[in-house]
Amino acid sequence: MSKTTNIDDIARLSDGELDRKLSTVKRLIDTSRRKREKTANLEVDFCYLKRESEIRERRRQAHAEYQQRLYRSRKHRANAR
């Protein structure tokens, strides 16, 4: 991962790629801290990746809730006939 993360590139990652990059960056941060190296750039990358992950999770939850409301609405209309 580069020192400056491009959010457009992150948005194009698959969920699996995003998870792998998150794990990799987290591991690099931990390793760098043990070696007493600077981690600021890695931490910034981690924050961007984590933010994208959280956005996707909220989107999945919102979509699931929408589908439930839609299902209930259709079921309610079918029972009203």
N, C-alpha and C positions, 0 to 999 in steps of 0.2 A: 504494500500500500504506500502511496506517495505521502509526502509530508503535508501536501495540501490536497485535501479530498474534494473531488468534484461531485456536488450533490446530484447533478444530472446523471452521472455515471452510477451513483449509488441507487438511484431510482430505477435504473434498468436492470439491476441485479435480480436474479431469481431468489426466492426465499432461501433455498439451500445455499446459494453463493453468499447471500447476506449473512446467514448464520455462521458459515465457515470463516468469513472475513472477521466477524465479531469475535469469534473464538481465537483466531490468529492474532488479532490486535491485542486482545486481552492477555494472551500468553506473552506477547512481546513486551507489553507494559510490565507484567510481573517479572520477566527476565531482566529487563532494563533496570527496574527498581532494585533487584537483588545485586546487580552490578554497580549500583549507584550512578547510573547514567540518567541523562535527562529524558523525560517522558512526555513533555508538554505536547509535542507534535502528534505522538501516538494517542494521547488522551483526547486531543481534538478530533482525530479520525474516529476514535471509539465513540465519541459523543454524536457525531454525524451518523454513524452506522446504527447506534442504539436508537436515536431519534427516528430513523427510517423504520426500524424494526417495530417500535411502539406505534407509529402511524399505521403500519400495515395491520397490526393486531387490533387496533381500534376500528379500522375499516372492516376487518373480518367480523368483529363483534356487531357492528352497526348493520352489516349486511344480513347476518343471522337473525337479528332482531326484526329487521324489515321483512325477511322471508316469513318469520313467525306471524307478524301482523297481517301480512298478505294472505297466508294460509287461513288464519282465523277469520278474516274478512270474507274470503271465498266460501269457507265452510258455513259461516253465519248466513250468507246470502242463499246458499243451497238449501239450508234448513228452513228458510223463510218461505220458500215456494210451496 
